Amino acid sequence: MSSQPDRSAIDRILDEGVRLFAARGFDGVSMTDLAAAAQVSKANIFHHFANKDDLYLAVLKHAVADFSVQLAQLTRAEPDFAERVRTFVSWHSLRLREREPQTRLLLREMFGDGPRGPDLAREVFGEGQRLLLELVSAGQKAGHLRADVDPAVVALTLVAVDVFSFLAASTLRAIPQMAFAADSSVLAERVADLILHGAMVRPTEMSSTPPLPIGELA
């Protein structure tokens, strides 16, 4: 008899766990519900997971399982810092939309609707956030960002724009000036441009014509 775990059963438990916890929250999902959805027995669930807390942590990790791997690949594939920023925003925005149950589950936890606190947040999200911060910091060290810019603020901005565009997608699409946010590639281009080039007019771009005296403006 094989001693290897039944991956098909574990995968079904984790996949259904993502779907149910995303829809109902931690307290709204019973092990009976999960067993029925995954087509396994409750005993099978507890064979693989010590308790509901252990299962929930595994489900959260399952939801972000390949984030760090894909982010590391993105960093290696894009040597140009500006293109890395554009690619990250586009990739992350598309990922949020294509994996809606996982996204909604993780947002429950991020927004404090989950049952755990900072320790769980670090365990689940820490590696991905570390890699994103490294991506931004590397651009700063290479001279692409001002030395006085906090890399963490840039990293937070990149994630926040994607998350907001996901949560407010239907509203943004209804506002012509904001509808671009529904297109991950357009969103990436505009966010990257804002972060890399800023919104303020550069001194060299300002008109050299002196302003009129106040009395002549009338």
N, C-alpha and C positions, 0 to 999 in steps of 0.2 A: 504493500500500500504506500502511495506517495505521501511524503511528509510536507510537501509544498502546500501553501494555503490555496484555497479555492479562489483564484483571482476573479473569476466571473461573478461569483457571489459577492465578493468584497467590492468589486467595481459597481455592481448593481446597488448595493447598500449605499455607497458613497454618492453615486449619481442621483439616486432617489432622495438621499439626505440633502443634497444641494437644492433640489427642486422643492422639497417640503419645507425645509427650514427657511428658504427664501420667501416662500409664500405665507408661512404661518408664524415664523419666529421660533425660538428655542422652546418656549413653554407650550406652543401650540402643536407640537409634534410628539406623539406617543410612540413608544417602541412597537406597539401593535400596528399603528398606522404605517410605520416604516417597513416592518416585516411584510405586511400585505403588499405594499407598493413594490418592494424589491423581490417579492416572491420567494422569501426565505422564512424560516421560523425565527421567533424571538431568541431561541436558544442559539441559533446560528449567529445572530448579531452579537450576542454576549460571548460567544466563542472567540470572536475576532476583536471585540472591544470590551474593555473592563466595565464601562458604565456609559451613561448618556453623555457625560462631560467629555470622556475620552473619544467617543464617537463624534461629537460636535467639533472637537479640535481637528480630528482627521478629515472631516467634511470640509472645514475651512481650508486646510492645507491642500486638499484635493482641488478646491476651487481656484487656487493660485499655483498649482503644481508646476506649470511650465513657464510662468511669468519670468522668473529670474533667468532661466535658460535662454528664452527668446530675447530678453533684453541684452544679455551678454553677447548673443550672436549679432544683434543689431549694432552694438558698439564696435564689434570687430569688423563688421561688413562696411561700415561707413567711416572712413578715415577723416572726412571733412566735418568739422564740428557743426556748422550751420545745417548741413544735410542730416546729421544725427538728430538735431533738434526737430527738424521737419518730419523725419521718419518716425521718431518716437511719438509725436503728437498724432500723426496719422494712424500708426499701428495701434496705439493705445485706445484711441477713439473708436476705431473699428472693432477692436477686441471687446470693449465694453458693450457694444451693440450686438455683436454676434454671439456673445455668451451672457445673455440677459439674466438667466437664473443665477449664475455665479456672481454676476455684477450686483444684483439686488441683495443677495445673501451677504456679500462683503460690505455693501453699503449699510446694511442693518447693523453690522458690527462696528463699522467706522463711526456711525452716527449715534452710537450709544444705545441702540435697541437690543444689542446682544447681551448675553448674561455675564460676560467676562470683562476684564479691565486691561490695564496697561501691559501686564505680563503676556497675555494672550496676543495683544496687538503686536508686540515686539516679535513674538514667536512666529506669527503668521505673515506679517507684512514687512518685518525688519530687513530681510535679505533683499527684496525687491527695491525698497526705498534706499538701501545702502548703495545698490548698483546705479540707481538713477542719480543719486547725489554724486557718485564718482564720475558719472558721465559729464555732469555739469562742471564739477571741480576740475576735471581734466581740460575742459575748454578754457577755463579761467587760467590755469597754469600755462596753457599754450598761448596766452595773450589774446584770446578771442572775446573775453569778458573783462570789464573793468575790475581792477583789483579791489575796489571798495564794495563790490556787489556781493551779497551773501548768496552762495550757491544753493543753500537750502530754500531761499525765497524763490529762486528760479525754478527749482525742482517742484516745489509746492504749486507754483503757478501753472506749470505744465500739466500736472495731474488735475488740479482744480478746474481748469478750463474744460478738460475732457469730461470730467464727472458732471459738471453743470450742464454741458451740452447734451449729455445722456439723459439727465433727469428732466430737463426742460425742452426736450426735442420737439414735442408737439406744439408747444407755445412758440418756440423759436421759428419753426416752419411757417407759422401763421403770421409772422412779422417779416415783411419783405426784406427789410434791412438786416435781419438776423438769420434769415433762412440759410445762409452759407454755412452755418454751424452744423447743419445736417450732413454736409459733405466732408468727410474726414480729411481728404486731401486739400480742399480749400481752407478748412479750419487750420490745418497744420501750417500751410503757407503763411497765413495771416498772423497766427500766433507767433511763429518763428520770426517773422519780420518785425513784429512789435518788440519781442524780447531782444533780438539781436541789434536792432537799429533804434529802438525807442520811439516815443511819440512826440517829444519836444523838438522844435525846430532847432537845428544846429546853428551856432553863431555864424558860420560861413555861408549858411543858406538864407540868412536874414537880409533884407534889402539894405543896401548901403546908403539909400536916400534918407537924409535926416528928417525927422518928423517936423510938420509945420508948427509954428508957434501957436499957442492956444487961441490968440486973437484972430488968427487967419483961418481957423477951422469953421467959423460961422458962415 
